[in-house]
Amino acid sequence: MYKFEPILKTLVWGTENWVLSGVPGSESVVAEGPEKGRKITEIYPGQFPLLIKFIDARRDLSIQVHPDDEIARQRHGCNGKTEMWYVIGAAEGAHLYSGLKEKITPDEYEELVRKDRIVSVLADHKVAPGDVFFLPAGRIHAICGGCYLAEIQQTCDITYRIYDYNRPGLDGKPRQLHTAEAKDAIDYKVYPGYRTNYTPAEGKPVELARCPHFTTDLLRLTDGYTQPVESEFLIFVCIGGSATLNGVAIKEGEAVLALSSDKSVGIVPDGSVSLLTTHI
């Protein structure tokens, strides 16, 4: 079992806490135990395939999209970025954008961006704690101010920034836009719904997302529980409360990694705990 040092990133809109990362240049370092100080690259063969973040948005993020595997490999030599969000906290009136609410063409997209009107065609969602959104690569989106959430994503740091409200970055200069690069990366389909529907349950896993890149369950516990490790790794992301996992303490805003050699993980809640478990 491994817990890692947080990697804190300050951005123009708020902060990100990378709690498990194999992104080159931002590799997680073991925080405690006999292997303290070792990088994720030393305990997992190859690049770790998932990146786990906690995002605290004080202001709106840019309107953006991520490339799929094919585009990312052609242009950047890396995997694409499919991700999911679990909303932990939401200020009054908090919302986010996910997907299109009306069909547009690639040329209409460029015109909307040029006229600062791209937001007008996006699906706008009010959010509350417990809301879940799955975002396949190609889906236009933006987290907005007042949202605090956990993000599970492919290991990729490629973002095509489409629109950024004409604001300066932390250096006082306009942030780079990738309007042209995003044009053929966007999924222009309109879908009937973008929020994930699920029924919470106590004491058993509830599936939130399943795709070729990761599977994520919600696990809410007040009693002890044993979770088998049936894949090459299993990540536990704490989104509420606290617990010990095979003797390793975890609280909200932290993640713990179990490898297949652990075989199973005994979870002992400190009263109650809510966890996301994810694997490939």
Number of C-alpha atoms within 10 A of each C-alpha: 17 20 23 24 20 20 16 13 11 11 14 18 18 16 16 21 19 25 23 30 27 23 19 12 7 12 22 25 24 22 16 14 11 8 13 14 14 16 19 21 17 11 13 13 8 10 14 18 17 23 21 23 25 25 22 23 21 18 15 19 22 23 22 24 30 27 28 19 19 14 17 18 13 10 11 14 11 17 20 25 24 25 23 21 23 23 21 22 19 21 14 11 11 17 20 20 22 23 26 23 18 13 13 14 11 15 9 12 21 18 13 16 14 12 9 14 14 18 17 12 15 21 19 18 14 12 21 19 14 16 18 23 20 22 21 21 19 22 24 25 23 21 25 20 20 21 25 25 26 24 21 24 22 23 23 23 14 15 17 22 22 24 22 18 12 10 13 13 14 12 8 9 9 12 17 13 17 15 18 12 17 23 19 13 21 21 18 19 14 16 12 7 12 19 15 14 11 14 7 15 12 13 14 14 18 18 17 22 18 14 12 7 16 18 16 22 18 26 24 22 23 17 14 14 16 12 16 13 18 14 13 14 17 25 23 24 29 22 26 18 19 21 25 17 22 15 12 16 17 23 20 17 21 25 26 21 18 21 18 13 12 16 14 17 19 15 21 22 22 17 11 15 23 22 25 23 23 23 19 16
